Amino acid sequence: MNAFDIDSTNPSQHQQLEAIWNSLACKKNSQQFVVTDDGKIIATFCLVIKENDFISNPFIKTPFLDYWRFGITHYIKQNIFFSLFDYMPNKNEAYLVHIAVLSSYQGHGIAYAILEWITQYSKEVLKKAYLSLYVDIHHEGALYLYQKSGFYIEKEESSRLTQSIFHIQYWYYMLKKTC
């Protein structure tokens, strides 16, 4: 789930983004970022590092009961999905958990600009030598974007669980040198 569209009119996508946000908001080794245009959220992304260096934010999580309004199956499926990608980066890397851009803003270079900013931030502020991420090998748009930004495929991984539940069998673990 390293690159996906935000469609504010689609309750399922809105809830997926909210679930990602909520699952990471309280972790001291993760930092959520929001990109706005005239006060409107147009993109979000999250970085995770090994150390607990990020300052925890006062983000208020969505009430637990709100998760259940879309059904228990959907809730359980999301929790399984997000737990599969709970990767802990090495000491010398910053891990990009997700990046999402509002569909009406896609194709304008925003995701590319975010990736360039993340690279500089990881190098200069976090003092990390690498930026890493996971991506579905069939997500051609994301692969193109990441490779254009300087990421390379380090290895391919597979999971019978993600195949059986989400119909996603293979993922690439990608790296980018920040130096």
SETORDREN-81601 format. One record per residue: residue in one letter; chain; x negated, y, z negated of N, C-alpha, C in turn. Coordinates in Angstrom, 1 decimal. Atoms other than C-alpha are relative to their C-alpha. Example, Ala and Ser with C-alpha at 12.3 -4.5 7.8 and 13.67 -1.06 7.14 Angstrom:
# SETORDREN-81601
  aa  ch      nX      nY      nZ     caX     caY     caZ      cX      cY      cZ
   A   A    -0.9    -1.2     0.0   -12.3    -4.5    -7.8    -0.9     1.2     0.0
   S   A     0.9    -1.1     0.0   -13.7    -1.1    -7.1     0.8     1.1    -0.8
//
This chain:
# SETORDREN-81601
  aa  ch      nX      nY      nZ     caX     caY     caZ      cX      cY      cZ
   M   A    -0.8    -1.2     0.0     0.0     0.0     0.0    -0.9     1.2     0.0
   N   A     0.9    -1.1     0.1    -2.8     2.3     0.7     0.4     1.2     0.9
   A   A    -0.4    -1.0    -0.9    -1.1     4.3     3.4     1.5    -0.3     0.3
   F   A    -1.4     0.2    -0.4     2.7     4.8     3.8     0.6     1.3     0.1
   D   A    -0.8    -1.2    -0.3     5.3     7.3     4.8     0.8     0.3    -1.2
   I   A    -1.0    -0.4     1.0     7.3     9.3     2.3     1.2     0.5     0.8
   D   A    -1.3    -0.4    -0.6    10.9     9.6     3.4     0.9     0.3    -1.1
   S   A    -0.8    -0.4     1.2    12.8    11.6     0.8     1.4    -0.4     0.1
   T   A    -1.4     0.4    -0.2    16.1    10.5     2.3     0.2    -1.5    -0.2
   N   A     0.0     1.4     0.2    15.2     6.8     1.8    -0.2    -0.3    -1.5
   P   A     0.2     0.3     1.4    15.9     5.8    -1.8    -1.0    -1.1    -0.3
   S   A     1.0     1.0     0.2    13.8     2.7    -1.5    -1.4     0.5     0.0
   Q   A     1.3    -0.6    -0.1    10.7     4.6    -0.4    -0.3     1.0    -1.1
   H   A     0.1    -0.9     1.1    11.3     7.3    -3.0    -0.3    -0.8    -1.3
   Q   A     0.2     0.7     1.2    11.5     4.7    -5.7    -1.3    -0.7     0.0
   Q   A     1.3     0.6     0.0     8.4     2.9    -4.5    -1.1     1.0    -0.4
   L   A     1.0    -1.0     0.4     6.4     6.1    -4.7     0.1     0.3    -1.5
   E   A    -0.2    -0.3     1.4     7.9     6.8    -8.1    -0.5    -1.1    -0.9
   A   A     0.5     1.2     0.7     7.0     3.3    -9.3    -1.5     0.0     0.0
   I   A     1.5    -0.1     0.0     3.4     3.7    -8.2    -0.4     1.1    -0.9
   W   A     0.4    -1.1     0.8     3.2     7.1    -9.8     0.1    -0.3    -1.5
   N   A    -0.2     0.4     1.4     4.7     5.8   -13.1    -1.0    -1.0    -0.5
   S   A     0.9     1.0     0.5     2.5     2.8   -13.2    -1.4     0.5    -0.2
   L   A     1.4    -0.5     0.1    -0.7     4.9   -12.8    -0.1     1.2    -0.9
   A   A     0.1    -1.3     0.7     0.3     8.1   -14.7    -0.6    -0.1    -1.4
   C   A     0.5     0.1     1.4    -0.7     6.8   -18.1    -1.4    -0.7    -0.1
   K   A     1.4     0.6     0.1    -4.0     5.1   -17.2    -1.0     1.1     0.0
   K   A     1.0    -1.0     0.2    -6.9     7.1   -18.4    -1.1     0.0     1.1
   N   A     1.0     0.1    -1.0    -9.1     5.9   -15.5     0.6     0.4     1.4
   S   A    -0.6    -0.4    -1.3    -6.7     7.2   -12.8     0.5     1.5     0.0
   Q   A    -0.4    -1.4    -0.1    -5.8    10.6   -11.5     0.9     0.1     1.2
   Q   A    -1.0    -0.2    -1.0    -2.7    11.5    -9.5    -0.2     1.4     0.6
   F   A     0.1    -1.3    -0.7    -2.9    14.4    -6.9     1.2     0.2     0.8
   V   A    -1.2    -0.4    -0.8    -0.1    16.2    -5.2    -0.4     1.2     0.9
   V   A     0.3    -1.0    -0.9    -0.4    18.3    -2.1     1.4     0.7     0.3
   T   A    -1.3    -0.7    -0.2     2.3    21.0    -1.6    -0.2     1.0     1.1
   D   A    -0.1    -1.0    -1.0     3.4    23.4     1.1     1.2     0.9    -0.4
   D   A    -1.0    -0.9     0.5     5.4    26.4    -0.2     0.9    -0.7    -1.1
   G   A    -0.7     0.6     1.2     6.3    24.4    -3.4     0.6    -1.4     0.3
   K   A    -0.6     1.3    -0.4     7.4    21.3    -1.4    -1.1    -1.0     0.0
   I   A     1.0     1.0     0.0     5.5    18.1    -2.1     0.0    -0.7     1.4
   I   A     0.2     0.6    -1.4     4.1    16.9     1.3    -0.9    -1.2     0.0
   A   A     0.8     1.2     0.1     1.6    14.3     0.1    -0.4    -0.2    -1.4
   T   A     0.6     0.4     1.3     0.3    12.4    -2.9    -1.1    -1.0     0.3
   F   A     1.0     1.0    -0.1    -2.7    10.3    -3.5    -0.5    -0.2    -1.5
   C   A     0.5     0.3     1.3    -4.4     8.6    -6.5    -1.4    -0.6     0.1
   L   A     1.4     0.6     0.1    -8.0     7.8    -7.4    -0.1    -0.7    -1.3
   V   A     0.3     0.7     1.3    -9.2     5.3   -10.0    -1.5    -0.2     0.0
   I   A     1.5     0.2     0.3   -12.7     5.1   -11.5    -0.1    -1.0    -1.1
   K   A     0.2     1.0     1.0   -14.2     2.5   -13.8     0.1     0.7    -1.4
   E   A     0.0    -0.7     1.3   -14.7     5.0   -16.7     1.3     0.6    -0.3
   N   A    -1.3    -0.7     0.5   -11.9     6.6   -18.7    -0.3     1.5    -0.1
   D   A     0.4    -1.4     0.0   -13.1    10.1   -17.7     1.1     1.0     0.3
   F   A    -1.0    -1.0    -0.3    -9.9    11.6   -16.4     0.8     0.4    -1.2
   I   A    -0.8    -0.5     1.1    -7.9    13.7   -18.7     1.4    -0.4     0.2
   S   A    -1.4     0.4    -0.2    -4.5    12.2   -19.3     0.9     1.2     0.2
   N   A    -0.9    -1.1    -0.3    -1.7    14.3   -17.9     1.3    -0.1    -0.8
   P   A    -1.3     0.1     0.7     1.6    15.2   -19.5     1.2    -0.5     0.8
   F   A    -1.1     0.5    -0.9     3.6    13.5   -16.7     1.0    -0.8    -0.8
   I   A    -1.1     0.7     0.7     6.9    12.3   -18.0     0.5    -1.1     0.9
   K   A    -0.4     1.2    -0.8     7.7     8.8   -16.8     1.5     0.0     0.2
   T   A    -1.4     0.2    -0.3    11.0     8.0   -15.2     0.6    -1.0    -1.1
   P   A    -0.5     0.9     1.0    13.3     6.4   -17.8     0.1    -1.4     0.5
   F   A     0.1     1.4    -0.4    13.0     2.7   -17.8     1.3    -0.5     0.6
   L   A    -1.3     0.4    -0.6    16.8     2.2   -17.1     0.2     0.4     1.4
   D   A    -0.2    -0.4    -1.3    16.5     4.1   -13.9    -0.6    -1.0     1.0
   Y   A     0.6     1.0    -0.9    14.3     1.3   -12.4     1.1    -1.1     0.3
   W   A    -0.9     1.1    -0.2    17.2    -1.2   -12.8     1.2     0.4     0.9
   R   A    -1.1    -0.4    -0.9    19.7     0.8   -10.7     0.0    -0.6     1.4
   F   A     0.2     0.6    -1.4    18.3    -0.8    -7.5     0.0    -1.5    -0.1
   G   A    -0.1     1.4     0.1    18.6    -4.3    -8.9    -1.2    -0.6    -0.6
   I   A     1.1     0.7     0.7    16.5    -6.7   -10.9    -1.0    -0.6     1.0
   T   A     0.9     0.7    -1.0    15.1    -8.5    -7.8    -1.0     1.1     0.5
   H   A     0.9    -1.0    -0.5    13.8    -5.2    -6.4    -1.0     0.5    -1.1
   Y   A     0.9    -0.4     1.1    12.3    -4.2    -9.8    -1.1    -1.0    -0.2
   I   A     1.0     1.0     0.2    10.5    -7.5   -10.2    -0.9    -0.1     1.2
   K   A     0.8     0.0    -1.2     9.3    -7.5    -6.6    -1.0     1.1     0.0
   Q   A     0.9    -1.2     0.1     7.8    -4.0    -7.1    -1.1    -0.2    -1.0
   N   A     1.0     0.3     1.0     6.1    -5.0   -10.3    -1.1    -1.0     0.4
   I   A     1.0     1.0    -0.5     4.5    -8.0    -8.7    -0.9     0.6     1.0
   F   A     0.8    -0.6    -1.1     3.4    -6.0    -5.7    -1.0     0.9    -0.6
   F   A     0.9    -0.9     0.5     1.8    -3.3    -7.7    -1.1    -0.6    -0.9
   S   A     1.0     0.7     0.8     0.1    -5.7   -10.1    -1.1    -0.7     0.9
   L   A     1.0     0.6    -0.9    -1.6    -7.4    -7.1    -1.1     0.9     0.4
   F   A     1.0    -0.9    -0.5    -3.4    -4.3    -6.2    -0.6     0.9    -1.1
   D   A     0.5    -0.7     1.2    -4.5    -3.3    -9.7    -1.6    -0.2     0.0
   Y   A     1.5     0.2    -0.2    -8.2    -3.2    -8.6    -0.8     1.0    -0.9
   M   A     0.9    -0.8     0.9   -10.9    -2.0   -11.0    -1.3     0.2     0.8
   P   A     1.2    -0.2    -0.8   -13.7    -0.3    -9.0    -1.3    -0.2    -0.8
   N   A     1.4     0.1     0.6   -17.4    -0.7    -9.6    -0.3     1.4    -0.6
   K   A     0.4    -1.3     0.6   -19.2     2.0   -11.6    -0.4     1.1     1.0
   N   A     0.5    -1.0    -1.0   -20.6     3.6    -8.4     1.1     0.4     1.1
   E   A    -1.0    -0.3    -1.0   -17.2     3.9    -6.6     1.2     0.6    -0.6
   A   A    -1.4    -0.5     0.4   -13.9     5.8    -6.7     0.9    -0.8     1.0
   Y   A    -0.9     0.8    -0.8   -11.0     3.7    -5.5     1.3     0.8     0.3
   L   A    -1.2    -0.6    -0.4    -8.2     5.2    -3.5     1.2    -0.9     0.0
   V   A    -1.2     0.9     0.3    -5.0     3.5    -4.8     1.0     0.2     1.1
   H   A    -1.0    -0.3    -1.0    -2.6     5.2    -2.4    -0.2     1.4     0.6
   I   A    -0.1    -1.3    -0.6    -2.2     8.0     0.0     1.3     0.0     0.8
   A   A    -1.3    -0.1    -0.7     1.2     9.1     1.3     0.3     1.4     0.4
   V   A    -0.3    -1.3    -0.6     2.2    12.0     3.6     1.5     0.0     0.5
   L   A    -1.4    -0.2    -0.5     5.8    13.2     4.2     0.0    -0.2     1.5
   S   A    -0.1     0.3    -1.4     6.8    11.9     7.6     0.0     1.2     0.9
   S   A    -0.1    -1.2    -0.9     7.6    15.3     9.0    -1.4     0.8     0.0
   Y   A     1.3    -0.6     0.0     4.0    16.4     8.2    -1.1    -0.9     0.6
   Q   A     1.0     0.9    -0.5     2.3    13.4     9.7    -0.4     0.5     1.5
   G   A     0.5    -0.4    -1.3     0.2    13.9    12.9    -0.6     1.4     0.1
   H   A     0.5    -1.4     0.0    -1.1    17.3    11.8    -1.4     0.0    -0.7
   G   A     1.3     0.0     0.6    -4.4    16.1    10.3     0.0     0.1    -1.6
   I   A    -0.1    -0.2     1.5    -3.2    16.3     6.6    -0.7    -1.2    -0.6
   A   A     0.6     1.2     0.6    -4.2    12.7     5.7    -1.5     0.0     0.2
   Y   A     1.4    -0.1    -0.3    -7.6    13.2     7.4    -0.7     1.1    -0.9
   A   A     0.6    -1.1     0.9    -8.2    16.5     5.5     0.0    -0.5    -1.5
   I   A     0.0     0.6     1.4    -7.2    14.7     2.2    -1.1    -0.9    -0.2
   L   A     1.1     1.0     0.1    -9.7    11.9     2.9    -1.3     0.7    -0.1
   E   A     1.2    -0.8     0.1   -12.4    14.5     3.5    -0.2     0.7    -1.3
   W   A     0.0    -0.6     1.3   -11.5    16.3     0.3    -0.4    -1.0    -1.0
   I   A     0.3     1.1     0.9   -11.5    13.0    -1.6    -1.4    -0.4     0.0
   T   A     1.4     0.4    -0.1   -14.9    12.2    -0.3    -0.9     1.0    -0.7
   Q   A     0.8    -1.0     0.6   -16.4    15.5    -1.4     0.3     0.0    -1.5
   Y   A    -0.3     0.0     1.4   -14.6    15.3    -4.8    -0.6    -1.2    -0.6
   S   A     0.6     1.2     0.5   -15.8    11.7    -5.3    -1.5     0.2    -0.2
   K   A     1.5    -0.2     0.0   -19.4    12.8    -4.5    -0.4     1.0    -1.0
   E   A     0.4    -1.2     0.8   -19.6    16.2    -6.2     0.5     0.0    -1.4
   V   A    -0.6    -0.1     1.4   -17.3    15.9    -9.2    -0.1    -1.3    -0.7
   L   A     0.1     1.3     0.6   -17.1    12.2    -9.9    -1.3    -0.7     0.0
   K   A     1.4     0.5    -0.1   -20.7    11.5    -8.9     0.0    -1.5     0.4
   K   A    -0.1     1.4    -0.5   -19.7     8.3    -7.0    -0.7    -0.1     1.4
   A   A     0.7     0.2    -1.3   -21.7     6.9    -4.1     0.9    -0.6     1.1
   Y   A    -1.0     0.6    -1.0   -18.7     5.1    -2.5     1.4     0.4    -0.3
   L   A    -1.5    -0.1     0.1   -15.0     5.6    -1.9     0.5    -1.3     0.6
   S   A    -0.6     1.3    -0.5   -13.0     2.3    -1.5     1.5     0.1     0.0
   L   A    -1.5     0.2    -0.1    -9.5     1.2    -0.6     0.3    -1.4     0.6
   Y   A    -0.5     1.2    -0.7    -7.5    -1.8     0.5     1.1     0.4     1.0
   V   A    -1.0    -0.3    -1.0    -5.3    -1.8     3.6     0.4    -1.2     0.7
   D   A    -0.5     1.1    -0.8    -3.1    -4.3     5.4    -0.7     0.0     1.4
   I   A     0.7     0.0    -1.3    -5.0    -5.4     8.5     0.8     0.3     1.2
   H   A    -0.9    -0.3    -1.1    -1.9    -4.9    10.6     0.4     1.4     0.0
   H   A    -0.4    -1.4     0.1    -1.5    -1.3     9.6    -1.0     0.8     0.9
   E   A     0.9    -0.6    -1.0    -3.1     0.1    12.8    -0.3     1.5    -0.2
   G   A     0.2    -1.5     0.2    -2.5     3.8    12.1    -0.9     0.3    -1.2
   A   A     0.9    -0.2     1.1    -4.1     3.6     8.7    -1.4    -0.4     0.3
   L   A     1.3     0.4    -0.4    -7.0     1.6    10.0    -0.7     1.0     0.8
   Y   A     0.6    -1.0    -0.9    -7.6     4.1    12.7    -0.5     1.3    -0.8
   L   A     0.3    -1.2     0.8    -7.4     7.0    10.2    -1.2    -0.2    -0.9
   Y   A     1.1     0.3     0.9    -9.8     5.3     7.7    -1.3    -0.1     0.7
   Q   A     1.2     0.1    -0.7   -12.3     4.4    10.3    -0.5     1.3     0.6
   K   A     0.4    -1.4    -0.5   -12.2     7.9    11.8    -0.6     0.8    -1.1
   S   A     0.5    -0.7     1.2   -12.9     9.2     8.3    -1.3    -0.5    -0.5
   G   A     1.3     0.6     0.4   -16.0     7.0     8.0     0.0    -1.2    -0.8
   F   A    -0.1     1.3     0.7   -14.7     3.9     6.2    -0.4    -1.1     0.9
   Y   A     0.3     1.2    -0.8   -16.0     0.6     7.3     0.6    -1.2    -0.8
   I   A    -0.6     1.2     0.6   -14.6    -2.9     6.7    -1.1    -0.8    -0.7
   E   A     1.0     0.8     0.8   -16.6    -4.6     3.9     0.4    -1.5     0.0
   K   A    -0.4     1.4     0.0   -14.5    -7.8     3.7     1.5    -0.1     0.2
   E   A    -1.4     0.3    -0.2   -11.2    -9.4     4.5     0.4    -0.9    -1.1
   E   A    -0.5     0.8     1.0    -9.1   -10.9     1.8     1.4    -0.5     0.3
   S   A    -1.4     0.5    -0.3    -5.9   -13.0     1.8     0.6    -0.4    -1.3
   S   A    -0.8     0.4     1.2    -3.2   -14.0    -0.7     1.2    -0.7     0.5
   R   A    -1.3     0.7    -0.3    -0.5   -16.6    -0.4     1.1     0.6    -0.7
   L   A    -1.1    -0.7     0.7     1.5   -14.7    -2.9     0.5     1.2     0.8
   T   A    -0.5    -1.1    -0.8     1.6   -11.5    -0.9     0.6    -0.4     1.3
   Q   A    -0.6     0.6    -1.2     2.3   -13.6     2.2     1.4    -0.5    -0.2
   S   A    -1.3     0.6     0.3     5.2   -15.4     0.6     1.1     1.1    -0.4
   I   A    -0.9    -1.0     0.5     6.8   -12.4    -1.1     0.1     1.2     1.0
   F   A     0.0    -1.3    -0.8     5.8    -9.4     1.2    -0.3    -0.2     1.4
   H   A     0.3     0.3    -1.4     4.9   -11.1     4.4    -1.3     0.8     0.5
   I   A     1.3    -0.6    -0.3     1.4    -9.5     4.2    -1.0    -1.0    -0.5
   Q   A     0.9     1.0     0.4    -1.3   -12.1     4.2    -1.4     0.5    -0.1
   Y   A     1.3    -0.4     0.0    -4.5   -10.3     5.0    -0.2     1.5    -0.2
   W   A     0.4    -1.4     0.4    -6.1    -7.1     3.6    -1.4     0.2     0.3
   Y   A     1.4    -0.4    -0.1    -9.3    -5.3     4.4    -0.3     0.8    -1.3
   Y   A     0.6    -0.9     1.1   -11.4    -3.9     1.5    -1.0     0.8     0.8
   M   A     0.8    -0.9    -0.8   -13.0    -0.8     3.1    -0.8     0.9    -1.0
   L   A     0.9    -0.9     0.7   -15.8     1.4     1.9    -0.4     1.2     0.8
   K   A     0.6    -1.1    -0.6   -17.2     4.8     2.7    -1.0     0.6    -0.9
   K   A     1.1    -0.7     0.8   -20.5     6.3     1.6     0.4     1.4    -0.2
   T   A    -0.4    -1.4     0.2   -19.9     9.7     0.0    -1.3     0.9     0.1
   C   A     1.3    -0.8    -0.1   -23.6    10.7     0.3    -0.4     0.2     1.5
//
